[in-house]
């Protein structure tokens, strides 16, 4: 009896001490294309972090300049804002694991979902899974797999015009 209580106590203490973690399942390309309203190649122009209205979390607005539209109706060179969880305000930073580490000057491919209201901002489809970093003629996927940029564009555009996608 004493040993059972001791084991239960240790297990409970370990559960409380463990950091909060979430499991995100990898989504396939067909679903990524299907659930995205817009897919673009763009450059990150600037980032602005601020306290969310609940004052318990930080949000970051990322301004991008669209270079190519692969799906959707965003025009080239149009500035677009997407909002992500986490960021840094003053000396306080909040890092959210399933958010990508975007930086001004980066060339990226983004899978996005349109805002629910005209005054809203875009958000990434499936968080970090909705971004690829462009490196010359290649892209680096969220899973750190390298592929040719033209192959990704062809695959996305083919899936975007396929019925049901």
N, C-alpha and C positions, 0 to 999 in steps of 0.2 A: 504494500500500500504506500509506504513512504517513498519507495523508488518511483512509482507511478506519478505521484504528486510532484516529485523533483523533476522528472522528465517533462511533465506538462508545463511546469513553471519555466524551465529553460527554453522549451519550444515557444512558449508565449512571449518570453522576453526577446528571443531572436526575431520573432515576427514583428514586434513593435520597433525593434532597433533597425530593421532592414529598411533601406530607402524605398520610397514609393516607386513602383515600376509598372509600366504598361506593356502589353504585348501587341504589336501591330503586325498583322498578316500582310505579306507581300501580295499586291494586286497585279494581275497580268495586264499586258498592254491593251488588249481589247477592252477591258473594263475601264482602264485609265482613260482611253480615248472616248468611250461611250459616256462616262460620267463627267467629262470636262466640257464646259461650254466653249472654252477658248484654249487653244494651244499655240504658243508663240515662241519665237526666238527673240530675245530682248537683251538689253544691257541694264544692269542695276545702276540707277542714277544717284539715289540718295536713300537714307533710312532715318526715320524719326521715331524714337521710342517715347512712350508716355504711360502714365498710370491709367488703367481701365477705369470705367465709371464706378466699379465696386471698390476701388482703391486697395484691392488685395492682390492684384496681378498687373503685369506690365504687358503692353502690346507694342508692336512695331509696325509702322506703315512703311512699306517699301515702294518707292517710285521707280518704275521701269520705263524704258523707251523701247517700243516695239520696233523690231527690224523686219521681221517676217511673220505673217499670220498663217499658221498651218491648219487651223480650224477656228471657226467663229468669224466675227465681223470687225475685230479691232483693226484700225488702220495703221499702216506703217508710220513710224515716228510719233505715234500718239502716246503721250505720257499716261500711264496707267498706275493706279495704286492698289496694292494688295496688302492685307493685314495678316500678321502672324502673331502667335503667342510668344511672349518672352521679349527680352531686350535689356537695356540698361538706362536707368534714370538716375542721374547724379552718381552717388557711390553705391547704389543698389542695383544689382543685376539679377535677372531671372532667366535661367537657361531651361528650355523645354526640349527634351530629348528628341521628340519626333518632328522638330522644326529644322529646316535646313539652315546652314550657316552662310547666308548670302552677304555679299560685301559690295560696296560701290565700285564700279568699274568691271565687275564680272559680266561675262557673256554667258547667257543661260538659255535653256529651253524650259518653259514653264507650262504645266498642265493646270488650268485654273477653272474655278467655278465663278460665274457672274454673281454680282451682288443681288440680294433679294429685293432691295429698294434702290431707286435712282441715286439716293445719297450714300449708299453703301459702298464698300470696297470689295475687290475680288479676294478670293482665298485660294490657296493651293489645293488641288485635288489630292486627297490622301496624304496631306502634310508633306513630309520629306520625300515621299515617293513621287511627288509632282514636280520635281526639278532635276535637270541635268546640267552639268557644267560643260560649256564648250571649250575645247582646247584645240585651236587650229581647225583642222578638218575632222576632228574626232569629238566625241562627247563622253563624259564620265557619268555613268548612271548613279542613282542613289546607293546601289549595291556595290559601287566602285568597279563596275565592269565597263571597259572601254569599247566603243563601237564607232563606226564612221557616221558623221553627222548626216550625210546624204542618205544613208541607210535608215536612220531613225526617222528622218523627214518623210521618206517614201513609205515606210511602214505606217506612220501616223496618218498620212494623207490617204493611203489605201483603206485603212480601217475607218476613217471618217466618212468615206463615201459608200461603204458597204452597208446594205440595208440591215437595220438592227443595231447599228453602231453610230 
